Amino acid sequence: MSLFKSTLRNLFLALLPMMPLAVSAAPVEQLFSASVNTQAEQEQQLRSALAQVMVKVSGRREILDHPAYNTVLDNASLLLAPAAAPDRIAFDPLALTKLMNSLDMPVMPEDRPELLVWLVSGQGIDARLIEPSSDTYRQLHASAAERGLPLRDPLLDLTDQLALEPSQAANFAQEPVLQASARYGSDAVLVGHLKEGDADWMLISDGAQVTLNSALEPVDLRRMVDQVANSLFGVEEISAGKRSLPLQPVEVGEYLPSGEEIEVQGLDSAAAYLMMSGWLSQQPGVTRVLTAGRTGNGLKLIVELDGTGPSLSSLLAGDSRIMELNSGVYSWVGPQALARPAQDDAATGETEEKQDGTE
């Protein structure tokens, strides 16, 4: 029997390269939506969902400390999209990524490096591969989902069992692990050797091998997954203890840059905000356009000027899409205003013709 198993195993190893199940890079499920507590206040639900989505979209937890995070937060309600379930909040992918790009915030491609995870316990003849239905696998999936990192479980079918001995996985034997992983086509492989209370980890990516150690509590597994995600995403390592659960968004008002503050009404959609702020940020002398919070009827914008161009009031007065209501208060009329001068001219011409005819 042992000889038969050895022969069969060698045959499978020879056939493995011809039996791929996937290709590199994988899309992230529900990248632009997040689950929320429906019992919480609506504003808190929106804050929580935006924080979760921006971490996934950027691939970085520290995105919540970005100076422009408040600007996205202030416009969160304008970025909403229909959600698939009542306990989820979704954001429009194009509107959110365009806004983040305009604010020089990092946005990762939707296709991310895929991580294949093998878990093993025990040593020697007592070693065994752990089923993907285990609590540890579930915790790893939850932590990876927070970062927008696609995780893949092995099938642990006959092919896997013949390709990888549990003792080889427990000993971090790189060659057998890579041979067994080849059929999945994942970009990186993580092997976890679970012990009593802690685990050793081996990450194989781009031909390099890194070893880690962590406890098995959810918060410790979360930190370990963060380290792996940082490595795969090319993100600078976060020093130990800098972050703790739960992560909270930056409060509105904590970051207020210098500049002229105006109120703009009528920005009732993400497209309107992007059009108006995009136009304004391209004007001579304007270095940045940020939001400083909501008012009852509009948004407060902070416009930073370097003094090389016209005054802010002159810039705003020169565009027919913007109407001044009061000192420092404006209304965004929209693109349709561009057609008004021609209509007015036509109306004036008709009046003149009538007057000429009367004479």
Summary of the structure (lengths in Angstrom):
residues: 359
radius of gyration: 28.3
end to end distance: 115.0
largest distance: 115.0
contacts: 1051
relative contact order: 0.11
helix: 43%
strand: 22%
